[in-house]
Amino acid sequence: MFPSISLAQEIGIAVLLVAAAVWLIGLGHMLWDSRFHHPEPGAFEGLSVVPAQRGTSAHPMESVELTEAEQQAFAGLVRTIPLH
């Protein structure tokens, strides 16, 4: 194609141009889709941030028995949390 550059350089330029064209087509497709597709605010169905809580029949290693003093201390701590 070009008499002043080697075949490897020509192949490299061709690969680079194809990659740039694919990137531009993908970017255009993404921008075109975002113009017309506006999902509902509550329609996100991805992974939740906090996994769902298991029931009371969980594995015994996942539960801890608290003493009466620890239960009272925890209850006092929960009462100090502001609810607004």
C-alpha positions, 0 to 999 in steps of 0.5 A: 500500500505505502512504499515507505513503510513495512508490511508489519506497519501496514498491518498495525495501521489496519488493525488500529483503524479497525479498532477505532472504527469498532470503538466509534460504532460502539460509542455511537450505538451507546449514545443513540440508545441512551437518547431514547431509552430512559428506564423507570427510576425504581426499575433497577434489577441488579444486585442488592447492596445488602443481601437478604436476611435469612430466617431464624433457622440459619446455621448455628455458627451464624447466631450468637447468644447474648447475655442479659447485660449485653442485651441491655447494652445493645438496647441502650445503643439502639435507643441512641440512634437518631431516627430522622 
